[in-house]
Amino acid sequence: MPWSEVVARVRHLLEARGDPVSDALLGNLKDIVELAQAGVALPEVGIGYWPTATLGWPSLTLEIFEDRIEVYPPAPPGKAITVWGEPHTPGQAFSEAFKTAVLNAEGPIPDAIR
């Protein structure tokens, strides 16, 4: 699946489960696609427990909500992960820490999200 199909795939998965499909959620997802598609490999695409979208790479998982993106780095052996939230509404700029995390999703975990 190419990046151009990510939003449609999430919409399909949410509708198939009977979840509401929010324009704000899809807008946030589109913003992430715009950020990542130029230089990051396509992640695993799915939906969360809530009516959310998920994008997962080996070093990072994002859960996209209507008003924020939750960032889940992998847990170091024997340690808990630190989840952080990136406040976001469609069209809003991302923080530098978030952009660094996404643009390095295939590589080592940036210090900004450890």
Summary of the structure (lengths in Angstrom):
residues: 114
radius of gyration: 13.4
end to end distance: 30.1
largest distance: 38.9
contacts: 311
relative contact order: 0.18
helix: 35%
strand: 20%
